[in-house]
Amino acid sequence: MRPLLQAYRVRGVPLRIRLLPCPFASGSERPVLQGITDAPVEGPEGFVSFLAAPGRAISGVVQLGGDLLVGRWIAGRCGVPLCCYTYGYKKGLQRCTQVFTAYATMAQWLAGRGVRAEVAGDLVRDALACDEGPPPWKEPDAWRVVFFPGSRADIRRASLPYLGETASRLRARREAVEIATLLSPFSAREEWRRWDAEGLNPTASGTGRVLEGADLAVTQPGTNTLELMQSGVPFVVAVPERFFAMIPLPGVAGFLTGLPMIGAPLRRRALDRIRRRGYVAWPNRIAGEPLVPEMVGAVEPEDLARAVAALLDVPERMRRVRTRFAELRRDASTGSDGPAAMIAERTKEMVM
């Protein structure tokens, strides 16, 4: 969002932002936006409240990922353009006015599903360039490992003991291991103290600044995997079965899984379908091969620590991953002023 807001500001586009409800939202979106823009920010309301709210004058809907259910509804209700930036197929893309994507490979996937998408480049690259803050690293000869515990508070709470044990298992393999954990700057002070007490070195520095000196990361599926690819940092994706109940899902299922009785079975079936699709990390999907390990299911801290050490112990494998990441990054190079500039220009033409 930051690069796109900057691109709109450069072009003199007046903004009034209304956040849409989304099952993938962390809850920090509004304070984050208010910290990086002077534009008025409204929402997000709950799903039911949003649908019940009277229509408001809007010029268009721009979705940078997330679920399209609400965006489609409000664009249709208000008769305005719906533009979507997406890394993969999602229901409703055929009804968008304009679809942008990051990589030629992704555009080909979308074309196979009947969606015409324009390759704008990877917004993650622009976002990383906006990151600020001091790097957290102090030990040059240590293994430098970044933990991504997630943006949602419930997942972070459950991840703390799990990642604490993973770090202990790593340090049992090598004495010099330095950990940095990327926590939301909007996390409560008590949460920061808990992560610090566990020896996991929480930091509020921007992701790009933290990854500059990192050797490897442990992360969940999602945009984080593209941030790591853009930064050239190998990683391990972990989706332990014990966290399945907390993973948000797209579409109507994302709003139904919180209901008693039907929520848990719906979530299990949806997650089983996701696992059957193939790779969950974006670099693996783009490359069509397992560049980095993916661990889904009965993954214990000892299993995760072993996988991390197995990568770090083989410098040649780490070099191969970095080389392949560099090759994949070239697929997202458009030769333009950058994806944010391109998207801002096109969406400005549609709504002004």
N, C-alpha and C positions, 0 to 999 in steps of 0.2 A: 504493500500500500504506500509506503513512504516514497519510493521513486515515482509512482504515478501521481501522487499529490504534488510533488515538486514539479513534475512535467506540466500539470494543469496550471500551477502558479506561474510558471515561466510564460505560459500562453495566455495569461490573463483570464482564465476561466473562473467565474464566480461559483463557489460551491456551497451547497447546504447538504449535509450528509445524513442519511437515515440508514441505520444499520438494520439488516434483515435478521430475523431469527434463524438459527442454523444449529443442527445437532452437533456440529464440530466446533462450535464456539467455546472459547475458554472462559469467557466472562470478563476478560480484561480489555476487550476490543475498544470500548468507549473511552476509558481513561488513556489508553495508548494513543488513540486518534487525537484526543484533546491535548495531548502532549506534543504532537507533531504538526498540528494545523490550527490556524485561527478560524477556520470555517465552523459554523454551528454544527453540532453532532447530536442526533436524536437516536433513541432506541439503544439496544434492541429490546422490544417487548417480548413476552412469551408468545409462543405460536398461536394460541387461542386468542390472546389479546390483540395480536397483530391482525388476525383475520377479522376480528370484530371492530377494529378501529376504522373510522371514516377515512375515505380516500384523501390523500394530501397531494398538493400540486408537486409533481416531480417531472423532470425532463428526460430521465432515462435510468436504466438499471445496469450497473457494471458489476459483474461478479468475478472476483479473482479467486477461483476455486470454490470449494464449498458445494452445498447441495442446491440444485436449481429449482426445487419445488416452490419455494416462496417467491423467488425472483420471477419465475414464469407467471405465477398468479398475479403479482402486482403489476408487471409489465403489461399483461393482457387486460387487466382491469382498468389501467390508466391509459392504455393505448400509446405506450412509449417504447422506444427501442430497448432491446435486451442484448447486451454484449457480454460475452463470457471469455475469460482467459482460463484455459484448462490444460492439464497435462495428459488427460485421458478421456475416454468416453464416459458420459453420464447421461441418464435419461433426461430428455428435454432439449438437448443440444440442437436438434433439427428445427426447433422453434425459435432459436436465437436469431437476431438480426445480423450479428457478426460474431464469429468464433475466432479467437486467437489461440495459438499454441506456441510451445517453446522450440521444438525440435522437428526436423523433417520427418524423422521416424514416427513421431506422434501424429503429424499431419497425415501420414500414410495410414496409420491405424484408424484414424477418424474417418478418412475417406472410405475405408472398407466397411464402415458402419453407416455410410450415407451422409456424413457430415463434412462440409467443406470448411477447412480451417486455414487461416493465414499464419505462416511462421513469423512470429515477431521476435523470437529470441527468448532467453530465459530471464524472467524478472528477478529470479533469485540472485543473479549476478549483480544487477543494479542495487538490490536491497543490501547485499553484503558490503558493497562500496559505501553505504551510508552508515555502517556500524562504527561506533566509537567506544572508548573506554580503555583502561590499561590492560595489557595482557596478564593473565594470572600465573604465568610460568616463572619459576625461580630456580629450578634444578636442571641445568643443561644436559646432564648425563642420565637423567631418569627417563623411563617410559612416560610419555605425556598422554594421558587418556582423558577424553571428554565424555561426560555422561549427559545425555539428553533425557531427563525424566518426564518430559511432556508439559504441555501448557495447562492441562486440566488439574485442578487441585486434588481431586479424588485419586487420580492416577499417581500423582506425585506422593501423596501420603502412603499409598501402597508400595510405591517403588523404593521409598527410603530404606527400609530394612533389607530389601532384596539387593539393592545396589551397594549398600554398606557391606553386606556379606560378600558380594562379588569383588569389591575392592580389597577386602581382607584376603580372599583367595588369591587375588593377583599379587598382593604383597608377599604372600607366602612363597610365591614362585620367584620373585625378584625383589630385593630390598628397596631399590630405587624406583618407586612408582609414584608419579605425581598425578593427582586427579583434579579435574576442574568440572564443576557441575553447573550447567546453564539453567538457572532459575529465573522465573519471571520476576522483573523488577517490582511487580505489584504483589508479590508474595508477602504474607504477614511476617513481621519480625521474628515471631516464635518459630515459624517454618525455617527461616534462615538459620536460627540458632540450632535447630535440630539437625540440619544438614551439615553445619559446621562441626557440631559435636561428634558426628559420625565420621569425621575426617574426610568429607567429600568436597571441601573447598568450594562452596557456592559462589558464583560470580554473576554480576549484573552487566558486565561488559558485553558489547554486541557480539553476536555469533562470529562475524568475520574476524574480529580482533582476537577472539579466543582460539579460533581455528588456525590462525597464522602460525602458531608454534606447536600445534598438536601433532602427535604421531598417529593417533587412532581414536575412534569414537565408538561409543555404544549408543544406539538410537532405536527408536520405533520407526515403523514405516511412515512415509509421508514426505512433505517438502524438505524436511531435515536431510533426507538422503541426497537431494539435489544440491543443498547447501554444501554438503560434504564433498560431493563430486566437483562442484565449482571451485572449492578450496583445495582440491587435490589431497584430501585426507581419507585414507582407507577406514573402513568401519565394519561393525558387526550389527545386523538388525536382529533384535530380540522381541518376540511376542510370546511371553510365557503364558501358559494356559490359565494360571491363577488370576490374570488380569483381563481375561476375555469379557467378563461381565461389565467392564468399565469402558470398553472401546466403543466410540460413537459410530453409528451406521448412517448411510445416506437414505434420502427419500422418506416416505411415510414411515418405514420401519424405524428410522431414527427417532421418531416421536412416539412410536408405540412400544418400544422396548422398555420404557420405564413403567409400563403398566403391570400390575400383578398378574400372575398366572400365565399370561401370554408373552410377556416380555422376554423371559429367559429362553424359551424354545425358539422364538423368532430370531434372537441374537445368535444362538448356536447354529441355526440353519444358514443365516446370512454369512457368518464367519467361515463356515465350511465351504460355502460357494466361493468366497474370496480366496481361500487357500487352494482350491482346485484350479483357479485361473492361472496359476504359475507363480512367477517371481513377485515379491512384494516390494522390493527396493527398486526405485526408479532407475538407477544405473544398470542394474541387472536386466530390467525390462527393456531398456533402450538398446543395450548390447545384445540381448538374447542369449546371455550366458551368465553363469554365477561368478561375477567378478569378486563379489564380497559374500561372506557367509550370511545365510538367513536361518534363524532358529525360531521355529514356530511350534508351540505345543508344550510338552512336558520339559521345560527348560529350567533347570535349577541354577543357582549362582555358581556352583562348581563347574557346570557345563559351559556357562557363559565365560567364566574366567579362563577356562581351558581354550576356548575358541579365540579369545582375544590374545592370549599368550602365543597360540599357534601362528597367528599372523605376525605378531611383533618379533617372534624368534626367527623369522625367515625374511631377511632384508630383500632378497631377490623377488619374493612374492609381493612385498610391499611396493617395490619399484614397478613391477608389472601392473599393479592396480593403478598407481599414479599415472603411468603412461597411458593406460586405456582411458582413464578419466579425462586426460588432456585431449585424446582423440575424440571422445564423445562431446566434449565442450565445443569443439570446432563445428559440430553439427548444428549448434544453436547460434552460430555467428551470422548475423544477417547483413552486416556491412552498413547498417543504418546508424542513427544516433543512439540507438539502444531501444530495447523493447518498451520501456515506459514512454519514451518520446513518441514512438509509433502508435501505441495504443491511445495515448492522450490526443494525438492529432486526429486519429480516425473517429474516436468517440465524440470529440468536440464537433466534428463536421456533422455528426448525426443529430446532435441535440441542440445546436445553436443556429 
